[in-house]
């Protein structure tokens, strides 16, 4: 009797979930083609996910989508993250002070993942970002802020594991040049993203240590370049550094 590799089965299930998350509603043929699996295999996976309420099928289009169960799970995970409760008042304060969008991220491998976000109430221009979205460490302000707290060998390891791409003409793709920027971050106490990840957007960021003293998070203020000239970035950086100091005191009191 043929036995199936349980790891392979799990891998196919998660690839199906990731595919639907990335592409939105998809038909059976589309999924089969994208996953490079035969229709019967994909159909079994989908039926299993539907049974467990992770996937639903539109009765009119017959296309499959992820259910809101994933949102509930995501909210449960985030609700267990005490750093969000701890930092939220500071994010709100920074958003009102700057009039810009403020993010809290957590490091995950070679990426930073948005785990919280606060928008100011008095600016009409909004930047597109979502909690749960990830960005590369090497081309983001939050990423450089966290990397600067690491040993050089660790930074090189993360660099070598990253898919280094030139997202804009400002993206740094040379490691030696990148390390020069890291040394600047260490000297200044904050990091910047000068249109390195997205044209027209600048941000300033600081790293945040957890209660064990390990750099695990970062906070950033992002804005269109029209509202984020270099002088203002330095001013906002001072406010971010103050928040880092206040958070360190709060952690020390826990």
Buried (B, 14 or more C-beta within 10 A) or exposed (E): EEEEEEEEBEEBBEBBBEBBEEEEBBBBEBBBEBBEBEEEBBBEBBEBBBEEEBBBBEEEEEBBBBBEBBEEEEEEEBEEBEBBEBBEEBBBBBBBEBBBBBBBBBBEEBBBBBBBBBBBEEBEEEBEBEBEBBBBBBBBBBBBBBBBBBEEEEBBEBBEEBEBEEBBEBBBEEBEEBBEBBEBBEEBBBBBBBBBBBEEBBBBBBBBBBBEEEBBBBBBBBBEEEEBEEEBBEEBBEBBBBBBEEBBEEBEEE
